[in-house]
Amino acid sequence: MPTKNKRFSVQYGVGSTKYLVNFHDGVKRHGDGSDFFDVRIFKNKKKLKDFITSLVKDGYERAS
């Protein structure tokens, strides 16, 4: 199975969470073979922006 690109998405206002980032490194898989997304939660925009910048530097692309 070919490796998919590193990718991430941002969600706003999920439950009591302000900013939620889902990201997949192109490698991790669930037992059934589906992609495993890691999750980071943020309370302020500065930390969110810093994390997104670090993801982009590591080669992640924003998913549409």
C-alpha positions in Angstrom: 0.0 0.0 0.0 1.6 3.4 -1.0 2.2 5.9 1.7 -0.1 8.9 1.7 1.2 12.4 2.1 1.4 14.0 5.5 -1.7 16.1 6.0 -3.6 18.1 8.6 -6.9 19.8 9.1 -8.2 22.4 11.6 -11.6 22.4 13.2 -13.1 25.3 15.2 -15.6 25.1 18.1 -15.8 21.4 18.6 -17.7 20.9 21.8 -16.0 23.1 24.4 -12.7 23.0 22.4 -11.7 26.2 20.6 -9.2 24.9 18.1 -8.7 21.2 17.1 -5.9 20.0 14.8 -6.1 16.5 13.3 -2.8 15.4 11.6 -1.7 12.2 9.9 2.0 11.4 9.4 1.5 9.2 6.4 2.5 6.1 8.3 0.3 5.3 11.3 -2.6 3.0 10.7 -5.5 1.5 12.7 -5.8 -2.3 12.8 -8.1 -2.3 9.9 -5.6 -0.4 7.7 -7.3 3.0 7.9 -5.3 6.2 8.6 -4.7 7.1 12.3 -4.9 10.8 12.9 -3.3 12.3 16.0 -5.1 15.2 17.7 -3.9 18.4 19.3 -6.2 20.9 21.1 -5.5 24.6 21.6 -7.0 27.4 23.6 -5.4 30.3 21.9 -4.6 31.3 18.3 -0.9 32.0 18.9 -0.1 28.4 20.0 -2.3 27.1 17.1 -0.5 29.2 14.6 2.9 28.1 16.0 1.9 24.4 15.8 0.6 24.7 12.2 3.8 26.5 11.2 5.8 23.6 12.6 3.6 21.0 10.8 4.2 22.9 7.5 8.0 23.0 8.1 7.8 19.2 8.7 6.2 18.7 5.3 2.5 18.5 6.2 -0.1 19.8 3.8 -3.5 21.3 4.8 -6.3 18.9 3.7 -9.2 20.6 1.9 
